[in-house]
Amino acid sequence: MIEPILPPYVVAADTCEEFLDGALFPEEEAIISRSVEKRRREFTTARVCARDALRMLGRPAAAILPGVRGEPLWPDGVTGSITHCAGYRGAVLGTRSEVAAIGIDAEQNEPLPNGVLAAIGLPQERRLIRDLLREHPSIRWDRMLFCAKESVYKSWFPLVNRWLGFEDALVDIDPLRGVFSAQLLVTGPRVNGQRLDVFTGRWLVKDGLILTAIVIPAATVKR
Ligand SMILES: CC(C)(COP(=O)(O)OP(=O)(O)OC[C@H]1O[C@@H](n2cnc3c(N)ncnc32)[C@H](O)[C@@H]1OP(=O)(O)O)[C@@H](O)C(=O)NCCC(=O)NCCS
């Protein structure tokens, strides 16, 4: 489902189903064994997706464990991103020779709970969302903003290993071309020898879901 918003040099595996039986490596099972059923399900199915994607890259199956801040730890030479929400689980992967970082996010196309937009949106973003909701009411642009910011964080984190707050990036969403940008309001990471101050991504609304994806290419990739 997420493939249309990805470049050709990454691979994606996603599903609306659940794959649970015998799907985890023992070290993954150890991490999730005390979690509630919902968490076990999303963690497990996302790992099945991640291993499908590894296979597409020609890599052997491997355990995907969380790092200290929850980031997925990929096998050497691989980078990627995981997302799960009600009705969707997905993983997008690339090789480090072609991809510097990936951030994907999926959300239901539903309004954010009361108060969340005020908490995550800068004044300029809130004005944008108000206008977009008026002009294109079938899409929940408040949720899209959240989704875009989550994918910014997921692609930022492996580059710098640091927290990035919702107030640290100013997101602009193009409602017609299916793209968004995030201007970092803190010092951007160095990627391919250059400072990266704007992350750009693509979005898609399909089957009641909002999907966002940021793929930051490595210098060597043929685009
Ligand atoms: C970590 C976070 C982004 C996860 O997003 P979410 O919408 O809650 O959940 P999703 O299902 O989409 O994604 C969960 C996956 O994110 C990945 N993830 C978690 N922490 C991560 C990190 N620090 N870096 C990259 N990926 C991370 C994991 O793979 C996780 O799945 P898993 O635990 O099964 O491996 C979110 O909970 C969070 O902490 N956000 C605050 C930071 C932020 O978004 N800042 C905005 C900057 S503009």
The ligand as a Gaussian input file, in Angstrom:
#p B3LYP/6-31G(d) Opt

LIG

0 1
 C        8.706000       6.960000      18.395000
 C        7.431000       7.470000      17.736000
 C        7.836000       8.367000      16.543000
 C        6.629000       6.265000      17.209000
 O        5.540000       6.678000      16.431000
 P        4.054000       6.129000      16.698000
 O        3.144000       6.780000      15.710000
 O        3.756000       6.278000      18.154000
 O        4.093000       4.592000      16.418000
 P        4.317000       3.804000      15.065000
 O        3.587000       2.549000      15.186000
 O        4.076000       4.607000      13.849000
 O        5.882000       3.506000      15.093000
 C        6.409000       2.630000      16.039000
 C        7.769000       2.232000      15.547000
 O        8.605000       3.374000      15.511000
 C        9.939000       2.910000      15.584000
 N       10.658000       3.788000      16.500000
 C       10.492000       3.914000      17.824000
 N       11.389000       4.798000      18.320000
 C       12.107000       5.227000      17.265000
 C       13.193000       6.149000      17.135000
 N       13.713000       6.778000      18.186000
 N       13.718000       6.359000      15.909000
 C       13.217000       5.717000      14.822000
 N       12.192000       4.834000      14.884000
 C       11.657000       4.606000      16.097000
 C        9.900000       1.476000      16.111000
 O       10.272000       0.612000      15.062000
 C        8.458000       1.291000      16.490000
 O        7.953000      -0.004000      16.247000
 P        8.449000      -1.251000      17.125000
 O        8.481000      -0.767000      18.548000
 O        7.451000      -2.312000      16.860000
 O        9.829000      -1.562000      16.597000
 C        6.543000       8.311000      18.707000
 O        5.992000       7.482000      19.685000
 C        7.291000       9.423000      19.391000
 O        7.965000       9.241000      20.398000
 N        7.143000      10.671000      18.899000
 C        7.700000      11.828000      19.542000
 C        8.846000      12.428000      18.743000
 C        8.331000      13.112000      17.528000
 O        7.511000      12.577000      16.805000
 N        8.828000      14.325000      17.248000
 C        8.368000      15.081000      16.123000
 C        9.538000      15.738000      15.444000
 S        9.003000      16.923000      14.223000

